[in-house]
Amino acid sequence: IDAQLHIANILSKTENLIAQRKESIRLLDEFLKSTFIEMFGDPVRNEKGWDVKKLGLISSMKSGVFVAASNIHSEFREKLYPCYGGNGLRGYTQSYTHNGEFVLIGRQGALCGNVKVARGKFHATEHAVVCSPLINYETSWLFYLLETINLNKYATGVAQPGLAVGRLEQIEIIFPTLPLQTQFARIVEK
């Protein structure tokens, strides 16, 4: 009984630490979202008068590559790479499709339009749209911009909503100066 109580106490403390970390992450994300709005304004109204560009002119947008579910491992092991689907990390696989830092957009399902950042070597499935820069921009800036404008509103279909790459490419977005994007990216890094 003493050992069980000791283990229960440790688990309870661990659960509290996890809850505190999750709350800290949530608060940091809220801080970054408000910092984004403070620096760039509302990207839909563009009250700061930034240049406007079509998303497809700043970023090449391509769906990832199919990988069978049987080839996706739930736990990381050596020589495996993160595998991202439309809703984020699906698991780990032996192949990678990209190497670097990219914004990913979920393109199918109720959560289509969600945005993630993938870094290093990773595999993107056909349910994720990978944004590869055509011109210089900061990845963290694009991530917060796309999160703020809510890409889900561009989805079509009811039973299985989806985002077509062609439609994403036509979305007009604000495009502030690169030095200001870099200033924001440094805040995100900190």
Summary of the structure (lengths in Angstrom):
residues: 190
radius of gyration: 19.2
end to end distance: 45.3
largest distance: 67.2
contacts: 550
relative contact order: 0.18
helix: 41%
strand: 28%
